[in-house]
């Protein structure tokens, strides 16, 4: 009987890497298990006990920062704080290695790896675990597993292959090959054969002069004279976005508010923009490639150019609006940053409670139409200079607060606004009233006349009971979208024809009381 083999959990998102490592560890006498994502790693560690984890630091395609692995390390330690972890990446830096060790990694290896060094490193970490826990359980069948792994490896290898790196011994033997493809797996031409899935490492003695590790724009300029010139390059780039966010605060009696606007910048372009003049275009800008409602024009300036410290300036641009930050700003890669857009105080506001109706019950008999129906709460203000604003408002979310009796700001609702020009009204729905409800029913219905098979005249009557549990009076707007050619025959309160198909009743409701609206309508289709 032989001692139990050390167990290793290998985590990597690339299937060929997992297969190669699985065979390497099997041949080296490990009990190897595979995981293809951080979620799979956490699930595996929570299910059983391993001697060591070998994990890649990057799992998302085109991600090289190592951030996913760094976030995974403390989560592994939270499940099993004694479990040794060896970090592995092809995009290593000194800072990344130090941070990985700080977060709990016991060692650090690079891709492409040397098999002998990798096995030695992982075995040393597994031995630490086994020594710590006193594990040395005998198990039969290891030799059989090892022979089986070797047979699988021999079947996967091409016939008469070039031995780029022997998995079992780790000894390198070099052979020249042409790389034909690398997007969906590496395809090599070795001699007169085309090979795929060749185990081992690929070593390039050089790379073409025009091959770069980052997207690079190379421009050739035809200069007709000598001397020093300045060149400005303008281009559209992805990864830069912005949005407008607004914070409003109502006063005690909901009659006025303070409004502050912010621009939230997101830079996911892959580069930083130091001391940039930032200009924001607000409007529905049409793009063929994608739907892009907001564009960012960030042009980096040299230190000798003018830099003004001033508030954000707004101007018309074509059929849009351009906002310019008055001073240079630095936007780092992967940074979210806020810049003040506007501010207004003591803005008059109107609060409205609305019971919104429907048009389906004017052409048939229904009876009860609803109990404890919700009453919507709306606030309105005007974007004009006399009210303290008059700046075109970019599309965004307005979050509204109100202070409680202890003067603490409490969130009372939010709504999305569209691009709003000057001298236009802003209307926000903040939610539904808690203490104001309504009961509604149809009290009468009859067909007055049939003109043709599809043309009718209907007469119907309704009763709306609005209840107010507040200690102060309220006024509720009852809005009915009446279809067809309609006429109010009788009513308990006067209505207003707000539009061709809309009747509105303004219903005062006393504190801790109720008010009843009754009306009869003739509708012709």
C-alpha positions as CSV (number, residue, x, y, z in Angstrom):
1,X,0.0,0.0,0.0
2,X,1.2,3.5,-0.9
3,X,0.4,6.7,0.9
4,X,-2.6,8.6,-0.4
5,X,-1.6,10.9,-3.3
6,X,-1.9,14.7,-2.7
7,X,-5.1,16.2,-4.0
8,X,-4.9,19.3,-6.2
9,X,-7.7,21.5,-7.5
10,X,-6.7,23.2,-10.8
11,X,-8.7,26.3,-11.8
12,X,-8.3,27.7,-15.4
13,X,-10.9,28.8,-17.9
14,X,-9.0,27.3,-20.9
15,X,-9.9,23.7,-21.7
16,X,-6.5,22.8,-23.2
17,X,-4.7,24.2,-20.2
18,X,-6.8,22.1,-17.8
19,X,-6.2,19.0,-19.9
20,X,-2.5,19.5,-20.0
21,X,-2.3,20.2,-16.3
22,X,-4.6,17.2,-15.5
23,X,-2.3,14.8,-17.3
24,X,0.8,16.4,-15.8
25,X,-0.5,16.1,-12.2
26,X,-1.7,12.5,-12.9
27,X,1.6,11.5,-14.2
28,X,3.3,13.1,-11.1
29,X,1.1,11.1,-8.8
30,X,-1.5,13.7,-7.8
31,X,-5.3,13.2,-7.4
32,X,-6.2,16.1,-9.8
33,X,-9.6,17.8,-10.1
34,X,-10.5,20.6,-12.5
35,X,-12.6,23.8,-12.2
36,X,-13.3,26.3,-15.0
37,X,-14.5,29.4,-13.1
38,X,-14.3,31.1,-9.7
39,X,-17.8,29.8,-9.0
40,X,-16.8,26.2,-9.7
41,X,-13.7,26.7,-7.4
42,X,-15.8,27.8,-4.5
43,X,-18.3,25.0,-5.0
44,X,-15.5,22.4,-5.2
45,X,-13.8,23.7,-2.0
46,X,-17.1,23.7,-0.1
47,X,-17.8,20.1,-1.1
48,X,-14.5,18.4,-0.2
49,X,-11.0,18.9,1.2
50,X,-8.0,19.5,-1.0
51,X,-4.3,19.6,-0.2
52,X,-3.6,22.5,-2.6
53,X,-5.2,24.7,-5.2
54,X,-3.5,25.9,-8.4
55,X,-5.5,28.7,-9.8
56,X,-5.3,31.1,-12.7
57,X,-5.8,34.8,-11.9
58,X,-7.8,35.6,-15.1
59,X,-11.1,34.0,-16.2
60,X,-12.8,36.5,-18.5
61,X,-11.7,36.7,-22.1
62,X,-9.4,39.6,-22.8
63,X,-8.9,40.2,-19.0
64,X,-5.3,40.4,-17.9
65,X,-5.5,42.4,-14.7
66,X,-5.7,39.4,-12.3
67,X,-8.5,41.1,-10.5
68,X,-10.8,38.0,-10.6
69,X,-8.2,35.8,-9.0
70,X,-7.3,38.4,-6.4
71,X,-11.0,38.6,-5.4
72,X,-11.3,34.7,-5.3
73,X,-8.3,34.2,-3.0
74,X,-9.9,35.6,0.2
75,X,-13.2,33.7,-0.6
76,X,-11.2,30.4,-0.8
77,X,-9.5,31.2,2.6
78,X,-12.9,32.0,4.1
79,X,-14.1,28.4,3.2
80,X,-10.8,26.7,4.2
81,X,-8.2,29.0,5.9
82,X,-5.4,26.4,5.9
83,X,-5.8,25.5,2.2
84,X,-2.5,26.4,0.3
85,X,-3.1,28.3,-2.9
86,X,-0.6,28.6,-5.8
87,X,-1.4,31.6,-8.1
88,X,-0.7,31.3,-11.8
89,X,-0.9,33.8,-14.7
90,X,0.7,34.8,-18.0
91,X,0.4,38.5,-17.2
92,X,2.6,38.7,-14.1
93,X,4.0,41.9,-12.6
94,X,5.9,42.3,-9.3
95,X,3.0,44.2,-7.8
96,X,0.5,41.5,-8.9
97,X,2.6,38.8,-7.3
98,X,3.0,40.8,-4.0
99,X,-0.8,41.4,-3.9
100,X,-1.6,37.7,-4.5
101,X,0.8,36.7,-1.7
102,X,-0.7,39.3,0.6
103,X,-4.2,37.9,0.0
104,X,-3.2,34.4,0.9
105,X,-1.3,32.8,-2.0
106,X,1.5,30.5,-0.9
107,X,3.4,30.7,-4.1
108,X,3.3,32.2,-7.6
109,X,4.1,30.6,-11.0
110,X,4.2,32.0,-14.5
111,X,2.7,30.8,-17.8
112,X,4.0,29.2,-19.8
113,X,5.3,26.9,-17.0
114,X,8.1,24.4,-16.7
115,X,6.5,21.1,-15.7
116,X,9.2,20.1,-13.3
117,X,9.2,23.5,-11.5
118,X,5.4,23.6,-11.4
119,X,5.1,20.1,-9.9
120,X,7.8,20.8,-7.4
121,X,6.1,24.1,-6.3
122,X,2.6,22.5,-6.0
123,X,4.0,19.4,-4.2
124,X,5.8,21.6,-1.7
125,X,2.5,23.5,-0.9
126,X,0.6,20.2,-0.6
127,X,3.2,18.8,1.7
128,X,2.7,21.8,4.0
129,X,-1.0,21.0,4.2
130,X,-0.4,17.3,4.8
131,X,2.2,18.0,7.5
132,X,-0.1,20.4,9.2
133,X,-3.0,18.0,9.3
134,X,-0.9,14.8,9.8
135,X,-2.4,13.2,6.7
136,X,-0.8,10.0,5.5
137,X,-3.6,7.6,4.6
138,X,-2.7,4.5,2.6
139,X,-4.6,3.9,-0.6
140,X,-4.3,1.1,-3.1
141,X,-4.6,1.6,-6.8
142,X,-2.3,4.6,-7.3
143,X,-0.1,2.7,-9.8
144,X,-3.1,1.6,-11.8
145,X,-4.4,5.3,-12.0
146,X,-0.9,6.5,-13.0
147,X,-0.6,3.9,-15.8
148,X,-4.1,4.8,-17.0
149,X,-3.2,8.5,-17.1
150,X,-0.1,7.7,-19.2
151,X,-2.2,5.7,-21.6
152,X,-4.7,8.6,-22.0
153,X,-1.8,11.0,-22.6
154,X,-0.3,8.7,-25.2
155,X,-3.6,8.5,-27.1
156,X,-4.0,12.3,-27.1
157,X,-0.5,13.0,-28.4
158,X,0.0,13.0,-32.2
159,X,1.8,10.1,-33.8
160,X,5.6,10.7,-33.9
161,X,5.1,14.2,-32.5
162,X,7.9,16.8,-31.8
163,X,8.4,16.7,-28.1
164,X,8.2,20.3,-27.2
165,X,8.1,19.5,-23.5
166,X,7.7,16.1,-21.9
167,X,4.9,16.3,-19.3
168,X,6.3,13.5,-17.1
169,X,9.9,14.6,-17.0
170,X,9.7,18.3,-17.8
171,X,12.7,18.0,-20.1
172,X,12.6,20.3,-23.1
173,X,13.4,19.3,-26.7
174,X,13.0,22.0,-29.3
175,X,11.7,21.7,-32.9
176,X,10.9,24.4,-35.4
177,X,7.2,25.0,-36.3
178,X,5.1,27.6,-38.1
179,X,2.1,28.9,-36.2
180,X,-0.9,28.8,-38.6
181,X,-3.7,29.9,-36.2
182,X,-4.2,30.7,-32.6
183,X,-7.8,32.1,-32.2
184,X,-9.6,28.8,-31.5
185,X,-6.7,26.7,-30.4
186,X,-3.1,26.6,-31.6
187,X,-2.5,25.0,-35.1
188,X,1.2,24.3,-36.0
189,X,2.9,23.2,-39.1
190,X,5.8,20.9,-38.1
191,X,7.7,19.6,-41.1
192,X,5.0,18.3,-43.6
193,X,2.3,17.8,-40.9
194,X,-0.3,20.0,-39.4
195,X,-0.6,19.4,-35.7
196,X,-3.1,20.6,-33.1
197,X,-3.2,20.1,-29.3
198,X,0.5,19.6,-29.1
199,X,1.6,19.4,-25.5
200,X,4.4,21.5,-24.3
201,X,5.4,25.2,-24.6
202,X,5.7,27.3,-27.7
203,X,8.8,29.6,-27.6
204,X,9.1,32.5,-30.1
205,X,12.7,33.5,-30.7
206,X,11.4,36.9,-32.0
207,X,8.2,38.7,-33.0
208,X,7.6,40.8,-36.1
209,X,8.5,44.4,-35.8
210,X,4.8,45.5,-36.5
211,X,3.4,43.1,-33.8
212,X,2.5,44.9,-30.6
213,X,1.0,43.7,-27.3
214,X,-1.5,46.5,-27.2
215,X,-3.8,48.1,-29.8
216,X,-1.5,50.7,-31.5
217,X,-2.2,53.4,-34.1
218,X,0.8,54.2,-36.3
219,X,0.6,57.3,-38.5
220,X,3.0,58.5,-41.2
221,X,3.0,62.2,-41.8
222,X,4.2,63.9,-44.9
223,X,5.9,67.1,-43.7
224,X,6.7,69.7,-46.4
225,X,9.0,71.8,-44.2
226,X,11.4,71.6,-41.3
227,X,10.9,72.6,-37.7
228,X,8.6,71.6,-34.8
229,X,4.8,71.3,-35.4
230,X,1.9,70.3,-33.2
231,X,-0.4,67.5,-34.4
232,X,-4.0,66.9,-33.1
233,X,-5.6,63.5,-33.6
234,X,-9.3,63.1,-33.3
235,X,-11.1,59.8,-33.3
236,X,-14.1,58.0,-31.9
237,X,-13.4,55.5,-29.2
238,X,-15.5,53.0,-27.2
239,X,-15.4,52.5,-23.5
240,X,-16.1,56.1,-22.6
241,X,-19.6,56.9,-21.3
242,X,-21.4,59.4,-19.1
243,X,-24.8,59.9,-17.6
244,X,-26.5,62.8,-15.8
245,X,-27.7,62.2,-12.2
246,X,-29.8,64.7,-10.3
247,X,-30.4,65.1,-6.5
248,X,-33.5,67.1,-5.5
249,X,-34.5,68.0,-1.9
250,X,-38.1,69.1,-1.1
251,X,-38.8,71.7,1.6
252,X,-41.2,71.0,4.5
253,X,-44.5,71.8,2.7
254,X,-43.4,70.3,-0.7
255,X,-43.7,73.8,-2.3
256,X,-40.1,74.3,-3.3
257,X,-37.0,72.2,-3.9
258,X,-33.2,72.4,-4.3
259,X,-31.7,70.7,-7.4
260,X,-28.1,69.6,-8.0
261,X,-27.0,68.0,-11.2
262,X,-23.9,65.8,-11.6
263,X,-22.2,64.2,-14.5
264,X,-21.0,60.6,-13.8
265,X,-18.1,59.6,-16.1
266,X,-17.1,56.0,-16.8
267,X,-13.8,55.2,-18.4
268,X,-13.4,51.7,-19.7
269,X,-11.4,52.5,-22.7
270,X,-8.2,50.9,-21.6
271,X,-6.2,54.1,-21.2
272,X,-6.1,57.2,-18.9
273,X,-6.7,60.8,-20.0
274,X,-4.5,63.1,-17.8
275,X,-5.3,66.8,-17.8
276,X,-8.0,66.4,-20.5
277,X,-10.4,69.0,-21.7
278,X,-13.7,67.3,-21.2
279,X,-16.7,68.0,-23.5
280,X,-20.0,66.2,-23.2
281,X,-22.6,66.0,-26.0
282,X,-26.2,65.5,-24.8
283,X,-28.9,64.4,-27.3
284,X,-30.0,61.4,-29.3
285,X,-26.9,61.0,-31.5
286,X,-27.5,58.5,-34.3
287,X,-24.7,55.9,-34.8
288,X,-24.9,53.2,-37.4
289,X,-22.6,50.8,-35.5
290,X,-24.6,51.0,-32.2
291,X,-27.3,53.1,-30.4
292,X,-25.4,55.8,-28.7
293,X,-27.4,58.5,-27.0
294,X,-24.5,60.3,-25.4
295,X,-21.0,60.9,-26.7
296,X,-17.8,61.9,-25.0
297,X,-15.1,64.0,-26.6
298,X,-12.0,63.9,-24.5
299,X,-9.0,65.6,-26.2
300,X,-5.7,65.5,-24.3
301,X,-3.9,68.8,-24.2
302,X,-0.3,69.6,-23.7
303,X,0.7,71.6,-20.5
304,X,1.3,74.8,-22.5
305,X,-2.3,75.1,-23.7
306,X,-4.8,77.3,-21.8
307,X,-6.6,75.8,-18.8
308,X,-9.5,77.7,-17.3
309,X,-11.0,77.0,-13.9
310,X,-14.6,77.9,-14.5
311,X,-18.1,76.2,-14.0
312,X,-19.3,73.9,-16.7
313,X,-20.4,75.9,-19.8
314,X,-23.3,74.9,-22.0
315,X,-23.8,75.8,-25.7
316,X,-25.9,74.6,-28.6
317,X,-24.3,72.2,-31.0
318,X,-26.2,71.3,-34.2
319,X,-29.4,69.8,-32.8
320,X,-27.7,68.8,-29.5
321,X,-26.2,70.5,-26.5
322,X,-22.5,70.7,-25.6
323,X,-21.3,70.9,-22.0
324,X,-17.6,71.8,-21.4
325,X,-15.9,71.3,-18.1
326,X,-14.2,74.6,-17.3
327,X,-11.0,73.1,-16.1
328,X,-8.8,70.2,-17.2
329,X,-9.6,66.9,-15.5
330,X,-7.9,63.6,-15.2
331,X,-9.9,60.4,-15.9
332,X,-8.0,57.2,-15.1
333,X,-8.7,53.9,-16.8
334,X,-11.4,51.9,-15.0
335,X,-12.4,55.0,-13.1
336,X,-15.9,56.4,-12.3
337,X,-15.8,60.1,-11.6
338,X,-18.4,62.8,-10.9
339,X,-18.3,66.4,-12.1
340,X,-20.8,69.1,-11.0
341,X,-23.2,70.0,-13.8
342,X,-25.7,72.6,-12.4
343,X,-27.3,73.8,-9.2
344,X,-30.6,75.5,-8.4
345,X,-32.2,76.6,-5.1
346,X,-35.7,77.7,-4.0
347,X,-37.3,76.3,-7.2
348,X,-41.1,76.4,-7.1
349,X,-42.7,73.0,-7.3
350,X,-46.3,71.6,-7.5
351,X,-47.3,68.3,-6.0
352,X,-50.2,66.5,-7.5
353,X,-52.1,63.3,-6.4
354,X,-53.5,61.5,-9.4
355,X,-56.1,58.7,-9.8
356,X,-55.5,57.4,-13.3
357,X,-58.5,55.7,-15.1
358,X,-58.8,53.4,-18.1
359,X,-60.9,53.4,-21.3
360,X,-62.1,49.7,-21.4
361,X,-65.1,50.1,-19.1
362,X,-67.0,52.7,-21.2
363,X,-68.2,50.2,-23.7
364,X,-69.5,47.3,-21.5
365,X,-70.9,46.5,-18.1
366,X,-68.4,46.0,-15.3
367,X,-69.7,46.8,-11.8
368,X,-66.9,47.1,-9.3
369,X,-63.7,48.6,-10.8
370,X,-61.3,48.5,-7.9
371,X,-60.9,48.8,-4.1
372,X,-58.1,50.7,-2.3
373,X,-56.8,51.9,-5.7
374,X,-53.4,53.5,-5.7
375,X,-53.1,57.3,-6.0
376,X,-49.9,58.4,-7.8
377,X,-47.7,61.1,-6.4
378,X,-46.2,63.6,-8.9
379,X,-44.1,66.7,-8.6
380,X,-43.6,69.3,-11.3
381,X,-41.3,72.2,-11.8
382,X,-40.3,74.5,-14.7
383,X,-36.8,74.7,-16.2
384,X,-36.8,78.4,-16.6
385,X,-34.5,81.3,-15.5
386,X,-37.2,82.9,-13.3
387,X,-37.4,79.7,-11.3
388,X,-33.6,79.5,-10.9
389,X,-32.6,77.0,-13.6
390,X,-32.8,77.7,-17.4
391,X,-30.0,75.2,-18.3
392,X,-30.9,72.4,-20.8
393,X,-31.1,69.2,-18.7
394,X,-29.5,66.1,-20.1
395,X,-31.4,62.8,-19.8
396,X,-30.9,61.2,-16.4
397,X,-32.4,60.0,-13.1
398,X,-33.7,62.5,-10.6
399,X,-33.6,61.2,-7.0
400,X,-35.7,63.2,-4.6
401,X,-35.2,63.5,-0.8
402,X,-37.0,65.2,2.1
403,X,-35.8,65.9,5.6
404,X,-37.6,64.2,8.5
405,X,-38.3,65.8,11.9
406,X,-34.7,65.1,13.0
407,X,-33.4,67.0,9.9
408,X,-32.1,63.8,8.3
409,X,-32.6,63.5,4.5
410,X,-34.8,60.6,3.5
411,X,-35.2,59.2,0.0
412,X,-38.8,59.6,-1.2
413,X,-38.6,58.5,-4.8
414,X,-37.0,58.8,-8.2
415,X,-37.8,59.1,-11.9
416,X,-36.2,59.2,-15.3
417,X,-36.3,62.4,-17.3
418,X,-35.7,62.8,-21.0
419,X,-33.5,65.6,-22.5
420,X,-35.3,68.7,-21.4
421,X,-34.8,72.1,-23.1
422,X,-35.1,75.5,-21.3
423,X,-38.5,76.8,-20.4
424,X,-40.0,73.2,-20.4
425,X,-41.8,71.5,-17.6
426,X,-40.2,68.6,-15.6
427,X,-42.7,66.0,-14.2
428,X,-41.6,63.3,-11.9
429,X,-43.6,60.4,-10.5
430,X,-42.2,59.6,-7.0
431,X,-44.5,56.7,-6.1
432,X,-48.0,56.1,-4.7
433,X,-49.6,57.7,-1.7
434,X,-49.9,55.6,1.5
435,X,-52.7,57.4,3.2
436,X,-54.9,58.3,0.2
437,X,-56.8,55.6,-1.6
438,X,-59.9,55.2,-3.9
439,X,-62.8,52.9,-4.5
440,X,-64.4,52.9,-7.9
441,X,-67.4,51.3,-9.4
442,X,-69.7,51.5,-12.4
443,X,-73.2,52.3,-11.2
444,X,-75.1,52.1,-14.5
445,X,-74.6,50.9,-18.1
446,X,-76.9,50.8,-21.1
447,X,-76.7,50.8,-24.9
448,X,-78.4,54.0,-26.0
449,X,-78.4,53.3,-29.8
450,X,-76.9,51.0,-32.5
451,X,-76.2,52.9,-35.7
452,X,-74.6,50.0,-37.6
453,X,-73.2,46.7,-36.7
454,X,-70.0,48.3,-35.5
455,X,-71.3,51.8,-34.4
456,X,-72.9,52.2,-31.0
457,X,-73.7,54.8,-28.4
458,X,-73.2,53.8,-24.7
459,X,-74.3,55.6,-21.6
460,X,-72.6,54.7,-18.3
461,X,-72.4,56.1,-14.8
462,X,-69.6,55.9,-12.2
463,X,-68.9,56.6,-8.5
464,X,-65.4,57.3,-7.2
465,X,-64.9,57.4,-3.4
466,X,-61.5,59.0,-2.4
467,X,-60.4,58.4,1.2
468,X,-57.9,60.6,3.0
469,X,-56.3,59.2,6.3
470,X,-54.0,62.2,6.6
471,X,-54.5,65.0,9.1
472,X,-54.4,67.6,6.4
473,X,-56.7,68.1,3.3
474,X,-55.6,66.9,-0.1
475,X,-56.8,67.4,-3.6
476,X,-56.9,64.4,-6.0
477,X,-57.0,64.7,-9.8
478,X,-59.3,62.0,-11.2
479,X,-58.2,61.5,-14.9
480,X,-60.4,59.5,-17.2
481,X,-59.3,58.6,-20.8
482,X,-62.7,58.6,-22.4
483,X,-62.8,57.0,-25.9
484,X,-64.8,57.9,-29.0
485,X,-67.1,61.0,-29.2
486,X,-68.1,61.6,-25.6
487,X,-70.1,64.0,-23.5
488,X,-70.6,64.3,-19.8
489,X,-74.4,64.2,-19.1
490,X,-74.2,64.9,-15.3
491,X,-71.6,65.2,-12.6
492,X,-71.2,66.1,-8.9
493,X,-68.0,68.1,-9.5
494,X,-67.1,70.1,-12.7
495,X,-64.7,68.5,-15.1
496,X,-62.0,69.9,-17.4
497,X,-61.4,68.6,-20.9
498,X,-57.6,68.4,-20.7
499,X,-57.4,66.7,-24.2
500,X,-59.6,65.3,-26.9
501,X,-59.9,62.0,-25.0
502,X,-59.3,63.1,-21.4
503,X,-61.6,64.4,-18.7
504,X,-60.1,65.6,-15.4
505,X,-62.0,66.2,-12.1
506,X,-60.3,68.1,-9.3
507,X,-61.6,66.5,-6.1
508,X,-60.9,68.1,-2.6
509,X,-60.8,65.6,0.2
510,X,-61.0,66.7,3.9
511,X,-58.5,65.4,6.5
512,X,-59.5,62.0,7.9
513,X,-62.5,62.0,5.6
514,X,-63.6,61.1,2.1
515,X,-65.1,62.7,-1.0
516,X,-67.4,61.2,-3.6
517,X,-67.3,61.9,-7.3
518,X,-70.3,60.9,-9.4
519,X,-70.6,61.4,-13.2
520,X,-72.5,60.0,-16.2
521,X,-71.0,59.9,-19.7
522,X,-72.4,59.3,-23.2
523,X,-69.9,57.7,-25.6
524,X,-70.4,57.1,-29.3
525,X,-68.1,54.9,-31.4
